[in-house]
Amino acid sequence: MFLTGFAGAGKSTCIKVAQRYCFEFCRAASIVWDDVTFLFTSTTGSSASLFGGNTIHNEAFLNGRIRNISQALRERWKKVRLLIIDEISFFTNEGIDKLNKKLQNLLGVSNKPFGGMSVVFSGDFHQLKPVLTRNDSVLYDQSRNGLFLGSINCAIIGPQSHRFDGDPEYGRVMRNFWQGNPTVQDVDYINEREVGQNGVELPEEEPDSDITYACPFNKQRNAISAGMFSKHIQSGGFPTVDMDDLPPDHTIIVEADIGSSSTAGNDGVTRVSPVVRDAILQHCGDADVTVGTSRKVDPSLKLYNGAHVMCNNNNMLKTHNIGNGTIARVKSIKLKSTAPHPIWKNWEGYKVLTVNARHVEYVEIERFPDNAKIAAIKKSIHELEADMIPDDDMSNTGADADRLAGLKHDLVAAQNAQCVKVLPTKSTAKVTVDLTGLGLTRQVIKGVKIQQLPLIMNDATTGHKLQGMSKDKLVVVDWDFKNANWVYVVLSRVRTRDGLYLLKPLPRDCLDKFQVPRELIAFEQTMRRLEEHNLTERVEMMAELG
Ligand SMILES: Nc1ncnc2c1ncn2[C@@H]1O[C@H](COP(=O)(O)OP(=O)(O)OP(=O)(O)O)[C@@H](O)[C@H]1O
């Protein structure tokens, strides 16, 4: 099945509802149901973690060798009745071919596509493609992927978007972008949200506010995080370096433990010299330190209670539903019992505590924003407290007080269930460091042994991590026209135009950047015809049933 529709059409929500329906059906019919009966996966860790699923790459062992597939994994797949793959626009022809072979092997059925498994491909091809894909690798190109198209026997196209229910006019403009035909008036309408114009001001940062900064490049993301940290330091409580006072312990910079490298420096030695190490810690952001093709390591993580972070590996996706792209806030930092007392360092003239990552036992993070359960409990507490009169035991009934205590207890339990302890991990990274200021030339150092927490700061995020999310407030720092559909994906995350803040206006001459590829138009026509056929068949079947 192919489930599609424009941003916010409710594709992910629809799958959740279908899962609930299947669960209730199985329960009523006494059919065994377990956690993989309806297997929820996504092509990215960030969207998988939004609904408590895993990536399809992990579940179907896509990056492993067939001979290494364990018996336990084969047994697990035998229990799956329906496989969901969300955010399908991030999948490629190569991915589909691999999936087909892996499922045929896992299920022991080689003469049927995907080993005979029922698969729901869900997503919107008007959204982002994988970062490193060739144009001929897109799934919707009917001349290229017979397997994908040939296996789809049912299509559902969400007719409208629910994300913009609160602002239908913004939804209408987003649909124009989706269809590839925005007008200059649409661009002007968006640009009315430029900060500094028409009385638009940046939103206030409040503890529970879900403000996201969207920017195209990781360097910009790093610069925004550094700016936010400076703001945090200057907001008070940090002594300047000429004062005797010690810095507060709610804020600490966790410096990566950097060991040797596999490439020799100018002196022919593979050791990362103290000078180079200091340069990495002081001048590099996570955009400069990468593991494998894209995983980033922040050499100098600036953590404090409430800091916005993003997890960036999938090691805990299965066990704790925290994956690459899961967003969270820092709750606490625990140092090992053997750790020396953190020393302070000079950060723009202020004293800030600093510790090496090897001395950190864990950092506890809490998913953010609140899930529906926590939001509902907070709302009930707020309403009850508003009804109760402060310090007036006569008017406030005991029942109200008991209910309030019960709600607060439930809130703590629900919040604790959202918390996870993240441990430092060891990796081998490629570091790009500018050493020209030190009179040295070595700039790219490969094979650097590094230990750090698998977290990056999330004051700002790139479009690829935003896909699949709904936001109340979004600040667009800059535009990216190089990655097709970036502008549409970013703009369509926010529920209302009032929640949008632009640091740069959208260029008025960008209208030709939104054209929908011919192959995608042809693919969607095929899907529409299939949907009509499915609906007609269904009406006929219902009529036969009387
Ligand atoms: N039938 C519905 N009625 C009301 N609200 C809905 C409905 N379906 C979805 N929503 C709401 O609309 C928003 C977007 O839903 P959802 O994330 O499922 O859309 P999507 O199609 O998966 O979006 P995207 O393509 O951007 O990932 C969510 O806030 C969701 O709660």
PDBQT file of the ligand as one rigid body, heavy atoms in Angstrom, charges set to zero:
ROOT
HETATM    1  N1  LIG A 601      -8.033  13.274  11.353  1.00  0.00    +0.000 N 
HETATM    2  C1  LIG A 601      -7.432  14.266  12.031  1.00  0.00    +0.000 A 
HETATM    3  N2  LIG A 601      -8.167  15.191  12.667  1.00  0.00    +0.000 NA
HETATM    4  C2  LIG A 601      -7.586  16.213  13.349  1.00  0.00    +0.000 A 
HETATM    5  N3  LIG A 601      -6.238  16.400  13.451  1.00  0.00    +0.000 NA
HETATM    6  C3  LIG A 601      -5.450  15.511  12.836  1.00  0.00    +0.000 A 
HETATM    7  C4  LIG A 601      -5.999  14.402  12.086  1.00  0.00    +0.000 A 
HETATM    8  N4  LIG A 601      -4.964  13.717  11.555  1.00  0.00    +0.000 NA
HETATM    9  C5  LIG A 601      -3.838  14.362  11.951  1.00  0.00    +0.000 A 
HETATM   10  N5  LIG A 601      -4.126  15.419  12.727  1.00  0.00    +0.000 N 
HETATM   11  C6  LIG A 601      -3.151  16.369  13.327  1.00  0.00    +0.000 C 
HETATM   12  O1  LIG A 601      -2.467  17.024  12.256  1.00  0.00    +0.000 OA
HETATM   13  C7  LIG A 601      -1.067  17.155  12.533  1.00  0.00    +0.000 C 
HETATM   14  C8  LIG A 601      -0.241  16.483  11.438  1.00  0.00    +0.000 C 
HETATM   15  O2  LIG A 601      -0.472  15.084  11.467  1.00  0.00    +0.000 OA
HETATM   16  P1  LIG A 601       0.625  14.039  10.982  1.00  0.00    +0.000 P 
HETATM   17  O3  LIG A 601       1.950  14.340  11.586  1.00  0.00    +0.000 OA
HETATM   18  O4  LIG A 601       0.033  12.677  11.165  1.00  0.00    +0.000 OA
HETATM   19  O5  LIG A 601       0.695  14.390   9.443  1.00  0.00    +0.000 OA
HETATM   20  P2  LIG A 601       1.664  13.803   8.325  1.00  0.00    +0.000 P 
HETATM   21  O6  LIG A 601       0.831  13.673   7.104  1.00  0.00    +0.000 OA
HETATM   22  O7  LIG A 601       2.343  12.570   8.806  1.00  0.00    +0.000 OA
HETATM   23  O8  LIG A 601       2.680  15.016   8.190  1.00  0.00    +0.000 OA
HETATM   24  P3  LIG A 601       4.130  15.096   7.505  1.00  0.00    +0.000 P 
HETATM   25  O9  LIG A 601       3.969  14.698   6.067  1.00  0.00    +0.000 OA
HETATM   26  O10 LIG A 601       4.474  16.529   7.614  1.00  0.00    +0.000 OA
HETATM   27  O11 LIG A 601       5.019  14.191   8.265  1.00  0.00    +0.000 OA
HETATM   28  C9  LIG A 601      -0.850  16.525  13.905  1.00  0.00    +0.000 C 
HETATM   29  O12 LIG A 601      -0.837  17.583  14.857  1.00  0.00    +0.000 OA
HETATM   30  C10 LIG A 601      -2.058  15.627  14.114  1.00  0.00    +0.000 C 
HETATM   31  O13 LIG A 601      -2.398  15.513  15.471  1.00  0.00    +0.000 OA
ENDROOT
TORSDOF 0
